[in-house]
């Protein structure tokens, strides 16, 4: 029986072993670090950020091209001509990869592309849940799967706190005035994804441990949250004491599954080391 195959960009930060287990095809973004070029996943984020610090260079990312997508799509369709593909894309407001995927699929009716309007662990969680829905509903049509995916997109919430704003500034996500003010006043922005865009929701001052606790108190208390699981995000170097605070907060709010996920090279190239983030789903209507 033909099956709906799910593909994602590497910015979903799905670990390789988990992607293999779920049958998710990960299409890597391209990276450059000085004169060295590599695909996301070929270099560990810890090593990339170590090189950044030692050689004083900043990483750069390049979205997948239509040819990158076409190669993967054609391979999956060649495996079984009856297969369908659902490509779940990183927010189109943050990268042109969604448009490239559309270009690669415009003449092939068996391929559907959907903008998840998010990134990193939120993006990955949507993909994982979509795959499990397909596995549990083998007779589901593409329309059924899309309806389920749209519900997840409407309910997913992602917030994060970058600790080293140099990376946000280098990536064009933070202006010079905001960068200078934050450095002088020890202020860290709380950034959330709203309709696919980055939005500064608060500016907190103090140690990262204190800020993370304040952020989670507010983030967990907002709309009614689905307590099935929470994904806590980190990049290289996040102090263990900060992780302990975040885990304790998630336990106090009653989340039944608490999963930690490390940001890959694409996400780390923008948030830098010692960043923290959180992904939750609101309760269904």
Helices and strands as residue ranges (DSSP letters): E 4-9, G 10-12, H 16-22, E 25-27, E 30-33, E 36-39, H 45-55, E 59-62, H 66-79, E 84-89, H 97-105, E 111-115, H 120-136, H 142-155, E 156-161, H 165-170, H 176-185, E 187-194, E 197-205, H 208-221, E 229-234, H 240-252, E 257-262, H 265-271, E 276-281
